[in-house]
């Protein structure tokens, strides 16, 4: 294994995860401690903590606000996020030794198809194009690239799944082993590491900021 391969497979995974956790922690701390000078409550306001948590959980799981305001955007955003959730569940199951290849394939298909759909919606729709910055397109291209490379790796049958699992278990146990010899695998790994570093420092952290939007702004003082 050359120096670049060693860097991508044995060094950057820890750097990426470390920066991911630090960046998220810093942003949460800043959101939690920043004073809100203007109180603007949006009604209806759920009464009581259980009702508020249920409201937020329903919003996170169904994207109800997006569905209400832009059905075309929701038609791509919800399955896109569902695909990411499936891939996360697959990875956990995979490391635990559970075989869920169908979940991987469905997740990758969603991760390719619906970011492409969202890219086209933002590009074609005059309304969406007006409010879309280059960063929105760049973010979607990251997911498309990961999905395409992942689908290509699965379709190629280049590497043994057991070797991949052995590699990730080695990382988790802080005993890195040589990764499977595949440029596709290293490419996906490098792109995923970039994503882990980039994600908490981008607008995509709305999965966390949404809590503060409701609990600290919309419902503050109630």
CNS distance restraints for C-alpha pairs under 8 A (distance, minus, plus):
assign (resid   1 and name CA) (resid   5 and name CA) 5.89 0.50 0.50
assign (resid   1 and name CA) (resid   6 and name CA) 6.42 0.50 0.50
assign (resid   1 and name CA) (resid 178 and name CA) 7.75 0.50 0.50
assign (resid   2 and name CA) (resid   6 and name CA) 6.25 0.50 0.50
assign (resid   3 and name CA) (resid   7 and name CA) 6.13 0.50 0.50
assign (resid   4 and name CA) (resid   8 and name CA) 6.18 0.50 0.50
assign (resid   5 and name CA) (resid   9 and name CA) 5.96 0.50 0.50
assign (resid   5 and name CA) (resid 186 and name CA) 7.27 0.50 0.50
assign (resid   6 and name CA) (resid  10 and name CA) 5.42 0.50 0.50
assign (resid   6 and name CA) (resid  11 and name CA) 6.97 0.50 0.50
assign (resid   7 and name CA) (resid  11 and name CA) 4.96 0.50 0.50
assign (resid   7 and name CA) (resid  12 and name CA) 5.96 0.50 0.50
assign (resid   8 and name CA) (resid  12 and name CA) 5.28 0.50 0.50
assign (resid   8 and name CA) (resid  13 and name CA) 7.04 0.50 0.50
assign (resid   8 and name CA) (resid 186 and name CA) 7.07 0.50 0.50
assign (resid   8 and name CA) (resid 189 and name CA) 7.17 0.50 0.50
assign (resid   8 and name CA) (resid 190 and name CA) 5.97 0.50 0.50
assign (resid   9 and name CA) (resid  13 and name CA) 6.58 0.50 0.50
assign (resid   9 and name CA) (resid 178 and name CA) 7.58 0.50 0.50
assign (resid   9 and name CA) (resid 179 and name CA) 6.51 0.50 0.50
assign (resid   9 and name CA) (resid 186 and name CA) 7.30 0.50 0.50
assign (resid   9 and name CA) (resid 189 and name CA) 7.41 0.50 0.50
assign (resid  10 and name CA) (resid  14 and name CA) 7.64 0.50 0.50
assign (resid  10 and name CA) (resid 171 and name CA) 7.62 0.50 0.50
assign (resid  10 and name CA) (resid 176 and name CA) 6.00 0.50 0.50
assign (resid  10 and name CA) (resid 177 and name CA) 7.77 0.50 0.50
assign (resid  11 and name CA) (resid  15 and name CA) 6.53 0.50 0.50
assign (resid  12 and name CA) (resid  16 and name CA) 5.73 0.50 0.50
assign (resid  12 and name CA) (resid 193 and name CA) 6.83 0.50 0.50
assign (resid  13 and name CA) (resid  17 and name CA) 6.20 0.50 0.50
assign (resid  13 and name CA) (resid 171 and name CA) 7.93 0.50 0.50
assign (resid  13 and name CA) (resid 193 and name CA) 6.28 0.50 0.50
assign (resid  14 and name CA) (resid  18 and name CA) 5.93 0.50 0.50
assign (resid  15 and name CA) (resid  19 and name CA) 6.08 0.50 0.50
assign (resid  16 and name CA) (resid  20 and name CA) 5.97 0.50 0.50
assign (resid  16 and name CA) (resid 193 and name CA) 5.43 0.50 0.50
assign (resid  16 and name CA) (resid 194 and name CA) 7.18 0.50 0.50
assign (resid  16 and name CA) (resid 196 and name CA) 5.74 0.50 0.50
assign (resid  16 and name CA) (resid 197 and name CA) 5.37 0.50 0.50
assign (resid  17 and name CA) (resid  21 and name CA) 6.24 0.50 0.50
assign (resid  17 and name CA) (resid 193 and name CA) 7.85 0.50 0.50
assign (resid  17 and name CA) (resid 196 and name CA) 6.61 0.50 0.50
assign (resid  17 and name CA) (resid 197 and name CA) 7.49 0.50 0.50
assign (resid  18 and name CA) (resid  22 and name CA) 6.16 0.50 0.50
assign (resid  19 and name CA) (resid  23 and name CA) 5.82 0.50 0.50
assign (resid  19 and name CA) (resid 196 and name CA) 7.84 0.50 0.50
assign (resid  19 and name CA) (resid 197 and name CA) 5.95 0.50 0.50
assign (resid  20 and name CA) (resid  24 and name CA) 6.20 0.50 0.50
assign (resid  20 and name CA) (resid 196 and name CA) 5.62 0.50 0.50
assign (resid  20 and name CA) (resid 197 and name CA) 5.35 0.50 0.50
assign (resid  20 and name CA) (resid 199 and name CA) 7.64 0.50 0.50
assign (resid  20 and name CA) (resid 200 and name CA) 6.26 0.50 0.50
assign (resid  21 and name CA) (resid  25 and name CA) 6.10 0.50 0.50
assign (resid  22 and name CA) (resid  26 and name CA) 6.15 0.50 0.50
assign (resid  23 and name CA) (resid  27 and name CA) 6.22 0.50 0.50
assign (resid  23 and name CA) (resid 200 and name CA) 5.84 0.50 0.50
assign (resid  23 and name CA) (resid 201 and name CA) 6.73 0.50 0.50
assign (resid  24 and name CA) (resid  28 and name CA) 6.10 0.50 0.50
assign (resid  24 and name CA) (resid 200 and name CA) 5.46 0.50 0.50
assign (resid  24 and name CA) (resid 201 and name CA) 7.85 0.50 0.50
assign (resid  25 and name CA) (resid  29 and name CA) 6.09 0.50 0.50
assign (resid  26 and name CA) (resid  30 and name CA) 6.18 0.50 0.50
assign (resid  27 and name CA) (resid  31 and name CA) 6.11 0.50 0.50
assign (resid  27 and name CA) (resid 200 and name CA) 8.00 0.50 0.50
assign (resid  28 and name CA) (resid  32 and name CA) 5.95 0.50 0.50
assign (resid  28 and name CA) (resid 208 and name CA) 7.81 0.50 0.50
assign (resid  28 and name CA) (resid 209 and name CA) 7.88 0.50 0.50
assign (resid  29 and name CA) (resid  33 and name CA) 6.08 0.50 0.50
assign (resid  30 and name CA) (resid  34 and name CA) 5.82 0.50 0.50
assign (resid  31 and name CA) (resid 209 and name CA) 7.84 0.50 0.50
assign (resid  31 and name CA) (resid 212 and name CA) 7.11 0.50 0.50
assign (resid  32 and name CA) (resid 212 and name CA) 7.52 0.50 0.50
assign (resid  36 and name CA) (resid 217 and name CA) 7.36 0.50 0.50
assign (resid  39 and name CA) (resid 217 and name CA) 6.60 0.50 0.50
assign (resid  39 and name CA) (resid 218 and name CA) 7.73 0.50 0.50
assign (resid  39 and name CA) (resid 220 and name CA) 6.75 0.50 0.50
assign (resid  40 and name CA) (resid 217 and name CA) 6.66 0.50 0.50
assign (resid  40 and name CA) (resid 218 and name CA) 6.02 0.50 0.50
assign (resid  40 and name CA) (resid 219 and name CA) 7.87 0.50 0.50
assign (resid  40 and name CA) (resid 220 and name CA) 7.80 0.50 0.50
assign (resid  41 and name CA) (resid  45 and name CA) 7.88 0.50 0.50
assign (resid  41 and name CA) (resid 217 and name CA) 6.97 0.50 0.50
assign (resid  41 and name CA) (resid 218 and name CA) 4.51 0.50 0.50
assign (resid  41 and name CA) (resid 219 and name CA) 5.36 0.50 0.50
assign (resid  41 and name CA) (resid 220 and name CA) 6.80 0.50 0.50
assign (resid  42 and name CA) (resid 218 and name CA) 5.24 0.50 0.50
assign (resid  42 and name CA) (resid 219 and name CA) 6.84 0.50 0.50
assign (resid  45 and name CA) (resid  52 and name CA) 7.95 0.50 0.50
assign (resid  45 and name CA) (resid 219 and name CA) 6.40 0.50 0.50
assign (resid  45 and name CA) (resid 222 and name CA) 7.79 0.50 0.50
assign (resid  46 and name CA) (resid  51 and name CA) 5.55 0.50 0.50
assign (resid  46 and name CA) (resid  52 and name CA) 5.23 0.50 0.50
assign (resid  46 and name CA) (resid  55 and name CA) 7.34 0.50 0.50
assign (resid  47 and name CA) (resid  51 and name CA) 6.12 0.50 0.50
assign (resid  47 and name CA) (resid  52 and name CA) 6.78 0.50 0.50
assign (resid  47 and name CA) (resid 222 and name CA) 7.96 0.50 0.50
assign (resid  48 and name CA) (resid  52 and name CA) 6.30 0.50 0.50
assign (resid  49 and name CA) (resid  53 and name CA) 6.07 0.50 0.50
assign (resid  50 and name CA) (resid  54 and name CA) 6.12 0.50 0.50
assign (resid  51 and name CA) (resid  55 and name CA) 6.11 0.50 0.50
assign (resid  52 and name CA) (resid  56 and name CA) 6.27 0.50 0.50
assign (resid  53 and name CA) (resid  57 and name CA) 6.03 0.50 0.50
assign (resid  54 and name CA) (resid  58 and name CA) 6.09 0.50 0.50
assign (resid  55 and name CA) (resid  59 and name CA) 6.25 0.50 0.50
assign (resid  56 and name CA) (resid  60 and name CA) 6.10 0.50 0.50
assign (resid  56 and name CA) (resid 211 and name CA) 7.26 0.50 0.50
assign (resid  56 and name CA) (resid 214 and name CA) 7.69 0.50 0.50
assign (resid  57 and name CA) (resid  61 and name CA) 6.05 0.50 0.50
assign (resid  58 and name CA) (resid  62 and name CA) 5.90 0.50 0.50
assign (resid  58 and name CA) (resid  63 and name CA) 7.70 0.50 0.50
assign (resid  58 and name CA) (resid  64 and name CA) 7.56 0.50 0.50
assign (resid  59 and name CA) (resid  63 and name CA) 5.07 0.50 0.50
assign (resid  59 and name CA) (resid  64 and name CA) 5.36 0.50 0.50
assign (resid  59 and name CA) (resid  65 and name CA) 6.98 0.50 0.50
assign (resid  60 and name CA) (resid  64 and name CA) 7.95 0.50 0.50
assign (resid  60 and name CA) (resid 207 and name CA) 7.75 0.50 0.50
assign (resid  62 and name CA) (resid  78 and name CA) 7.21 0.50 0.50
assign (resid  63 and name CA) (resid  67 and name CA) 6.25 0.50 0.50
assign (resid  63 and name CA) (resid  74 and name CA) 7.24 0.50 0.50
assign (resid  63 and name CA) (resid  78 and name CA) 6.78 0.50 0.50
assign (resid  64 and name CA) (resid  68 and name CA) 6.12 0.50 0.50
assign (resid  65 and name CA) (resid  69 and name CA) 6.21 0.50 0.50
assign (resid  66 and name CA) (resid  70 and name CA) 5.56 0.50 0.50
assign (resid  66 and name CA) (resid  71 and name CA) 6.92 0.50 0.50
assign (resid  66 and name CA) (resid  73 and name CA) 7.13 0.50 0.50
assign (resid  66 and name CA) (resid  74 and name CA) 5.63 0.50 0.50
assign (resid  67 and name CA) (resid  71 and name CA) 4.88 0.50 0.50
assign (resid  67 and name CA) (resid  73 and name CA) 7.68 0.50 0.50
assign (resid  67 and name CA) (resid  74 and name CA) 5.21 0.50 0.50
assign (resid  67 and name CA) (resid  75 and name CA) 7.98 0.50 0.50
assign (resid  70 and name CA) (resid  74 and name CA) 6.28 0.50 0.50
assign (resid  71 and name CA) (resid  75 and name CA) 6.07 0.50 0.50
assign (resid  72 and name CA) (resid  76 and name CA) 6.96 0.50 0.50
assign (resid  72 and name CA) (resid 121 and name CA) 7.74 0.50 0.50
assign (resid  73 and name CA) (resid  77 and name CA) 5.98 0.50 0.50
assign (resid  73 and name CA) (resid 118 and name CA) 6.86 0.50 0.50
assign (resid  73 and name CA) (resid 121 and name CA) 7.43 0.50 0.50
assign (resid  74 and name CA) (resid  78 and name CA) 5.70 0.50 0.50
assign (resid  75 and name CA) (resid  79 and name CA) 7.09 0.50 0.50
assign (resid  76 and name CA) (resid  80 and name CA) 6.02 0.50 0.50
assign (resid  76 and name CA) (resid 114 and name CA) 5.18 0.50 0.50
assign (resid  76 and name CA) (resid 115 and name CA) 7.15 0.50 0.50
assign (resid  76 and name CA) (resid 117 and name CA) 6.28 0.50 0.50
assign (resid  76 and name CA) (resid 118 and name CA) 5.77 0.50 0.50
assign (resid  77 and name CA) (resid  81 and name CA) 6.20 0.50 0.50
assign (resid  77 and name CA) (resid 114 and name CA) 7.22 0.50 0.50
assign (resid  77 and name CA) (resid 115 and name CA) 7.92 0.50 0.50
assign (resid  77 and name CA) (resid 118 and name CA) 7.24 0.50 0.50
assign (resid  78 and name CA) (resid  82 and name CA) 6.10 0.50 0.50
assign (resid  79 and name CA) (resid  83 and name CA) 6.04 0.50 0.50
assign (resid  79 and name CA) (resid 110 and name CA) 6.52 0.50 0.50
assign (resid  79 and name CA) (resid 114 and name CA) 6.88 0.50 0.50
assign (resid  80 and name CA) (resid  84 and name CA) 6.61 0.50 0.50
assign (resid  80 and name CA) (resid 110 and name CA) 5.74 0.50 0.50
assign (resid  80 and name CA) (resid 111 and name CA) 5.79 0.50 0.50
assign (resid  80 and name CA) (resid 114 and name CA) 5.34 0.50 0.50
assign (resid  80 and name CA) (resid 115 and name CA) 6.52 0.50 0.50
assign (resid  81 and name CA) (resid  85 and name CA) 6.25 0.50 0.50
assign (resid  82 and name CA) (resid  86 and name CA) 6.16 0.50 0.50
assign (resid  82 and name CA) (resid 107 and name CA) 7.69 0.50 0.50
assign (resid  82 and name CA) (resid 110 and name CA) 7.72 0.50 0.50
assign (resid  83 and name CA) (resid  87 and name CA) 6.26 0.50 0.50
assign (resid  83 and name CA) (resid 106 and name CA) 7.19 0.50 0.50
assign (resid  83 and name CA) (resid 107 and name CA) 4.29 0.50 0.50
assign (resid  83 and name CA) (resid 108 and name CA) 6.82 0.50 0.50
assign (resid  83 and name CA) (resid 109 and name CA) 7.71 0.50 0.50
assign (resid  83 and name CA) (resid 110 and name CA) 5.00 0.50 0.50
assign (resid  83 and name CA) (resid 111 and name CA) 5.55 0.50 0.50
assign (resid  84 and name CA) (resid  88 and name CA) 6.25 0.50 0.50
assign (resid  84 and name CA) (resid 107 and name CA) 6.50 0.50 0.50
assign (resid  84 and name CA) (resid 111 and name CA) 6.73 0.50 0.50
assign (resid  85 and name CA) (resid  89 and name CA) 6.20 0.50 0.50
assign (resid  85 and name CA) (resid 107 and name CA) 7.85 0.50 0.50
assign (resid  86 and name CA) (resid  90 and name CA) 5.99 0.50 0.50
assign (resid  86 and name CA) (resid 103 and name CA) 6.40 0.50 0.50
assign (resid  86 and name CA) (resid 104 and name CA) 7.19 0.50 0.50
assign (resid  86 and name CA) (resid 106 and name CA) 7.80 0.50 0.50
assign (resid  86 and name CA) (resid 107 and name CA) 5.33 0.50 0.50
assign (resid  87 and name CA) (resid  91 and name CA) 6.13 0.50 0.50
assign (resid  87 and name CA) (resid 103 and name CA) 7.21 0.50 0.50
assign (resid  87 and name CA) (resid 104 and name CA) 5.94 0.50 0.50
assign (resid  87 and name CA) (resid 107 and name CA) 5.32 0.50 0.50
assign (resid  87 and name CA) (resid 108 and name CA) 7.32 0.50 0.50
assign (resid  88 and name CA) (resid  92 and name CA) 6.47 0.50 0.50
assign (resid  89 and name CA) (resid  93 and name CA) 6.20 0.50 0.50
assign (resid  90 and name CA) (resid  94 and name CA) 5.83 0.50 0.50
assign (resid  90 and name CA) (resid 100 and name CA) 6.44 0.50 0.50
assign (resid  90 and name CA) (resid 101 and name CA) 7.99 0.50 0.50
assign (resid  90 and name CA) (resid 103 and name CA) 6.22 0.50 0.50
assign (resid  90 and name CA) (resid 104 and name CA) 6.02 0.50 0.50
assign (resid  91 and name CA) (resid  95 and name CA) 6.17 0.50 0.50
assign (resid  92 and name CA) (resid  96 and name CA) 6.29 0.50 0.50
assign (resid  93 and name CA) (resid  97 and name CA) 6.30 0.50 0.50
assign (resid  93 and name CA) (resid  98 and name CA) 5.05 0.50 0.50
assign (resid  93 and name CA) (resid  99 and name CA) 7.20 0.50 0.50
assign (resid  93 and name CA) (resid 100 and name CA) 7.24 0.50 0.50
assign (resid  94 and name CA) (resid  98 and name CA) 5.26 0.50 0.50
assign (resid  94 and name CA) (resid  99 and name CA) 6.25 0.50 0.50
assign (resid  94 and name CA) (resid 100 and name CA) 7.12 0.50 0.50
assign (resid  94 and name CA) (resid 165 and name CA) 7.03 0.50 0.50
assign (resid  95 and name CA) (resid 165 and name CA) 5.89 0.50 0.50
assign (resid  95 and name CA) (resid 168 and name CA) 7.23 0.50 0.50
assign (resid  95 and name CA) (resid 169 and name CA) 6.77 0.50 0.50
assign (resid 100 and name CA) (resid 104 and name CA) 6.67 0.50 0.50
assign (resid 101 and name CA) (resid 105 and name CA) 6.31 0.50 0.50
assign (resid 102 and name CA) (resid 106 and name CA) 6.16 0.50 0.50
assign (resid 103 and name CA) (resid 107 and name CA) 6.00 0.50 0.50
assign (resid 104 and name CA) (resid 108 and name CA) 6.12 0.50 0.50
assign (resid 105 and name CA) (resid 109 and name CA) 6.10 0.50 0.50
assign (resid 105 and name CA) (resid 151 and name CA) 7.40 0.50 0.50
assign (resid 106 and name CA) (resid 110 and name CA) 6.23 0.50 0.50
assign (resid 107 and name CA) (resid 111 and name CA) 6.07 0.50 0.50
assign (resid 108 and name CA) (resid 112 and name CA) 6.26 0.50 0.50
assign (resid 108 and name CA) (resid 147 and name CA) 5.23 0.50 0.50
assign (resid 108 and name CA) (resid 148 and name CA) 7.70 0.50 0.50
assign (resid 108 and name CA) (resid 150 and name CA) 6.86 0.50 0.50
assign (resid 108 and name CA) (resid 151 and name CA) 6.23 0.50 0.50
assign (resid 109 and name CA) (resid 113 and name CA) 6.02 0.50 0.50
assign (resid 109 and name CA) (resid 147 and name CA) 7.25 0.50 0.50
assign (resid 109 and name CA) (resid 151 and name CA) 7.66 0.50 0.50
assign (resid 110 and name CA) (resid 114 and name CA) 5.80 0.50 0.50
assign (resid 111 and name CA) (resid 115 and name CA) 6.44 0.50 0.50
assign (resid 111 and name CA) (resid 143 and name CA) 6.45 0.50 0.50
assign (resid 111 and name CA) (resid 144 and name CA) 6.49 0.50 0.50
assign (resid 111 and name CA) (resid 147 and name CA) 5.37 0.50 0.50
assign (resid 112 and name CA) (resid 116 and name CA) 6.39 0.50 0.50
assign (resid 112 and name CA) (resid 143 and name CA) 7.16 0.50 0.50
assign (resid 112 and name CA) (resid 144 and name CA) 5.02 0.50 0.50
assign (resid 112 and name CA) (resid 145 and name CA) 7.94 0.50 0.50
assign (resid 112 and name CA) (resid 147 and name CA) 5.13 0.50 0.50
assign (resid 112 and name CA) (resid 148 and name CA) 6.33 0.50 0.50
assign (resid 113 and name CA) (resid 117 and name CA) 6.29 0.50 0.50
assign (resid 114 and name CA) (resid 118 and name CA) 6.05 0.50 0.50
assign (resid 115 and name CA) (resid 119 and name CA) 5.96 0.50 0.50
assign (resid 115 and name CA) (resid 140 and name CA) 5.55 0.50 0.50
assign (resid 115 and name CA) (resid 141 and name CA) 7.59 0.50 0.50
assign (resid 115 and name CA) (resid 143 and name CA) 6.92 0.50 0.50
assign (resid 115 and name CA) (resid 144 and name CA) 6.25 0.50 0.50
assign (resid 116 and name CA) (resid 120 and name CA) 6.26 0.50 0.50
assign (resid 116 and name CA) (resid 140 and name CA) 7.53 0.50 0.50
assign (resid 116 and name CA) (resid 144 and name CA) 6.97 0.50 0.50
assign (resid 117 and name CA) (resid 121 and name CA) 6.16 0.50 0.50
assign (resid 118 and name CA) (resid 122 and name CA) 6.12 0.50 0.50
assign (resid 118 and name CA) (resid 140 and name CA) 7.81 0.50 0.50
assign (resid 119 and name CA) (resid 123 and name CA) 6.14 0.50 0.50
assign (resid 119 and name CA) (resid 137 and name CA) 6.32 0.50 0.50
assign (resid 119 and name CA) (resid 140 and name CA) 6.70 0.50 0.50
assign (resid 120 and name CA) (resid 124 and name CA) 5.79 0.50 0.50
assign (resid 121 and name CA) (resid 125 and name CA) 5.61 0.50 0.50
assign (resid 121 and name CA) (resid 128 and name CA) 7.12 0.50 0.50
assign (resid 122 and name CA) (resid 126 and name CA) 7.85 0.50 0.50
assign (resid 122 and name CA) (resid 128 and name CA) 4.85 0.50 0.50
assign (resid 122 and name CA) (resid 129 and name CA) 5.01 0.50 0.50
assign (resid 122 and name CA) (resid 132 and name CA) 6.69 0.50 0.50
assign (resid 123 and name CA) (resid 128 and name CA) 7.27 0.50 0.50
assign (resid 123 and name CA) (resid 129 and name CA) 5.48 0.50 0.50
assign (resid 124 and name CA) (resid 128 and name CA) 7.87 0.50 0.50
assign (resid 124 and name CA) (resid 129 and name CA) 6.99 0.50 0.50
assign (resid 125 and name CA) (resid 129 and name CA) 5.90 0.50 0.50
assign (resid 126 and name CA) (resid 130 and name CA) 6.17 0.50 0.50
assign (resid 127 and name CA) (resid 131 and name CA) 6.88 0.50 0.50
assign (resid 128 and name CA) (resid 132 and name CA) 6.04 0.50 0.50
assign (resid 132 and name CA) (resid 136 and name CA) 6.10 0.50 0.50
assign (resid 132 and name CA) (resid 137 and name CA) 7.80 0.50 0.50
assign (resid 133 and name CA) (resid 137 and name CA) 7.26 0.50 0.50
assign (resid 134 and name CA) (resid 138 and name CA) 6.23 0.50 0.50
assign (resid 135 and name CA) (resid 139 and name CA) 6.01 0.50 0.50
assign (resid 136 and name CA) (resid 140 and name CA) 6.43 0.50 0.50
assign (resid 137 and name CA) (resid 141 and name CA) 6.22 0.50 0.50
assign (resid 138 and name CA) (resid 142 and name CA) 6.46 0.50 0.50
assign (resid 139 and name CA) (resid 143 and name CA) 6.88 0.50 0.50
assign (resid 140 and name CA) (resid 144 and name CA) 6.25 0.50 0.50
assign (resid 141 and name CA) (resid 145 and name CA) 5.99 0.50 0.50
assign (resid 142 and name CA) (resid 146 and name CA) 6.30 0.50 0.50
assign (resid 142 and name CA) (resid 191 and name CA) 7.89 0.50 0.50
assign (resid 142 and name CA) (resid 195 and name CA) 7.69 0.50 0.50
assign (resid 143 and name CA) (resid 147 and name CA) 6.02 0.50 0.50
assign (resid 144 and name CA) (resid 148 and name CA) 6.01 0.50 0.50
assign (resid 145 and name CA) (resid 149 and name CA) 6.05 0.50 0.50
assign (resid 146 and name CA) (resid 150 and name CA) 5.95 0.50 0.50
assign (resid 146 and name CA) (resid 188 and name CA) 6.18 0.50 0.50
assign (resid 146 and name CA) (resid 191 and name CA) 6.93 0.50 0.50
assign (resid 146 and name CA) (resid 192 and name CA) 7.39 0.50 0.50
assign (resid 147 and name CA) (resid 151 and name CA) 6.03 0.50 0.50
assign (resid 148 and name CA) (resid 152 and name CA) 6.08 0.50 0.50
assign (resid 149 and name CA) (resid 153 and name CA) 6.14 0.50 0.50
assign (resid 149 and name CA) (resid 184 and name CA) 6.70 0.50 0.50
assign (resid 149 and name CA) (resid 187 and name CA) 7.81 0.50 0.50
assign (resid 149 and name CA) (resid 188 and name CA) 6.37 0.50 0.50
assign (resid 150 and name CA) (resid 154 and name CA) 6.26 0.50 0.50
assign (resid 150 and name CA) (resid 188 and name CA) 6.83 0.50 0.50
assign (resid 151 and name CA) (resid 155 and name CA) 6.05 0.50 0.50
assign (resid 152 and name CA) (resid 156 and name CA) 5.94 0.50 0.50
assign (resid 152 and name CA) (resid 184 and name CA) 7.94 0.50 0.50
assign (resid 153 and name CA) (resid 157 and name CA) 6.53 0.50 0.50
assign (resid 153 and name CA) (resid 158 and name CA) 6.80 0.50 0.50
assign (resid 153 and name CA) (resid 184 and name CA) 6.21 0.50 0.50
assign (resid 153 and name CA) (resid 185 and name CA) 7.02 0.50 0.50
assign (resid 154 and name CA) (resid 158 and name CA) 7.83 0.50 0.50
assign (resid 158 and name CA) (resid 182 and name CA) 7.12 0.50 0.50
assign (resid 159 and name CA) (resid 163 and name CA) 7.35 0.50 0.50
assign (resid 159 and name CA) (resid 164 and name CA) 7.66 0.50 0.50
assign (resid 159 and name CA) (resid 180 and name CA) 6.53 0.50 0.50
assign (resid 159 and name CA) (resid 181 and name CA) 7.63 0.50 0.50
assign (resid 159 and name CA) (resid 182 and name CA) 7.19 0.50 0.50
assign (resid 160 and name CA) (resid 164 and name CA) 6.69 0.50 0.50
assign (resid 160 and name CA) (resid 180 and name CA) 7.95 0.50 0.50
assign (resid 161 and name CA) (resid 165 and name CA) 6.19 0.50 0.50
assign (resid 162 and name CA) (resid 166 and name CA) 6.06 0.50 0.50
assign (resid 163 and name CA) (resid 167 and name CA) 6.17 0.50 0.50
assign (resid 163 and name CA) (resid 179 and name CA) 7.49 0.50 0.50
assign (resid 163 and name CA) (resid 180 and name CA) 6.23 0.50 0.50
assign (resid 164 and name CA) (resid 168 and name CA) 6.43 0.50 0.50
assign (resid 164 and name CA) (resid 179 and name CA) 7.00 0.50 0.50
assign (resid 164 and name CA) (resid 180 and name CA) 6.42 0.50 0.50
assign (resid 165 and name CA) (resid 169 and name CA) 6.10 0.50 0.50
assign (resid 166 and name CA) (resid 170 and name CA) 6.15 0.50 0.50
assign (resid 166 and name CA) (resid 177 and name CA) 7.85 0.50 0.50
assign (resid 167 and name CA) (resid 171 and name CA) 6.49 0.50 0.50
assign (resid 167 and name CA) (resid 176 and name CA) 6.88 0.50 0.50
assign (resid 167 and name CA) (resid 177 and name CA) 5.74 0.50 0.50
assign (resid 167 and name CA) (resid 178 and name CA) 6.79 0.50 0.50
assign (resid 167 and name CA) (resid 179 and name CA) 5.65 0.50 0.50
assign (resid 167 and name CA) (resid 180 and name CA) 7.73 0.50 0.50
assign (resid 168 and name CA) (resid 172 and name CA) 6.24 0.50 0.50
assign (resid 169 and name CA) (resid 173 and name CA) 6.07 0.50 0.50
assign (resid 170 and name CA) (resid 174 and name CA) 6.11 0.50 0.50
assign (resid 170 and name CA) (resid 175 and name CA) 4.81 0.50 0.50
assign (resid 170 and name CA) (resid 176 and name CA) 4.65 0.50 0.50
assign (resid 170 and name CA) (resid 177 and name CA) 5.86 0.50 0.50
assign (resid 171 and name CA) (resid 175 and name CA) 5.80 0.50 0.50
assign (resid 171 and name CA) (resid 176 and name CA) 4.88 0.50 0.50
assign (resid 171 and name CA) (resid 177 and name CA) 7.56 0.50 0.50
assign (resid 180 and name CA) (resid 185 and name CA) 7.33 0.50 0.50
assign (resid 181 and name CA) (resid 185 and name CA) 7.79 0.50 0.50
assign (resid 182 and name CA) (resid 186 and name CA) 6.39 0.50 0.50
assign (resid 183 and name CA) (resid 187 and name CA) 5.96 0.50 0.50
assign (resid 184 and name CA) (resid 188 and name CA) 6.23 0.50 0.50
assign (resid 185 and name CA) (resid 189 and name CA) 6.13 0.50 0.50
assign (resid 186 and name CA) (resid 190 and name CA) 6.02 0.50 0.50
assign (resid 187 and name CA) (resid 191 and name CA) 6.16 0.50 0.50
assign (resid 188 and name CA) (resid 192 and name CA) 6.00 0.50 0.50
assign (resid 189 and name CA) (resid 193 and name CA) 6.16 0.50 0.50
assign (resid 190 and name CA) (resid 194 and name CA) 6.29 0.50 0.50
assign (resid 191 and name CA) (resid 195 and name CA) 6.19 0.50 0.50
assign (resid 192 and name CA) (resid 196 and name CA) 6.24 0.50 0.50
assign (resid 193 and name CA) (resid 197 and name CA) 6.46 0.50 0.50
assign (resid 194 and name CA) (resid 198 and name CA) 6.02 0.50 0.50
assign (resid 195 and name CA) (resid 199 and name CA) 5.56 0.50 0.50
assign (resid 196 and name CA) (resid 200 and name CA) 7.32 0.50 0.50
assign (resid 197 and name CA) (resid 201 and name CA) 7.42 0.50 0.50
assign (resid 198 and name CA) (resid 202 and name CA) 6.31 0.50 0.50
assign (resid 199 and name CA) (resid 203 and name CA) 7.78 0.50 0.50
assign (resid 199 and name CA) (resid 204 and name CA) 6.13 0.50 0.50
assign (resid 199 and name CA) (resid 205 and name CA) 6.60 0.50 0.50
assign (resid 200 and name CA) (resid 204 and name CA) 7.19 0.50 0.50
assign (resid 200 and name CA) (resid 205 and name CA) 5.56 0.50 0.50
assign (resid 201 and name CA) (resid 205 and name CA) 7.40 0.50 0.50
assign (resid 205 and name CA) (resid 209 and name CA) 6.38 0.50 0.50
assign (resid 206 and name CA) (resid 210 and name CA) 5.54 0.50 0.50
assign (resid 207 and name CA) (resid 211 and name CA) 7.88 0.50 0.50
assign (resid 208 and name CA) (resid 212 and name CA) 7.65 0.50 0.50
assign (resid 209 and name CA) (resid 213 and name CA) 6.26 0.50 0.50
assign (resid 210 and name CA) (resid 214 and name CA) 6.48 0.50 0.50
assign (resid 211 and name CA) (resid 215 and name CA) 5.90 0.50 0.50
assign (resid 211 and name CA) (resid 216 and name CA) 7.74 0.50 0.50
assign (resid 212 and name CA) (resid 216 and name CA) 4.88 0.50 0.50
assign (resid 212 and name CA) (resid 217 and name CA) 6.61 0.50 0.50
assign (resid 213 and name CA) (resid 217 and name CA) 5.28 0.50 0.50
assign (resid 213 and name CA) (resid 218 and name CA) 6.19 0.50 0.50
assign (resid 214 and name CA) (resid 218 and name CA) 4.77 0.50 0.50
assign (resid 214 and name CA) (resid 219 and name CA) 5.89 0.50 0.50
assign (resid 215 and name CA) (resid 219 and name CA) 5.40 0.50 0.50
assign (resid 215 and name CA) (resid 220 and name CA) 6.29 0.50 0.50
assign (resid 216 and name CA) (resid 220 and name CA) 5.08 0.50 0.50
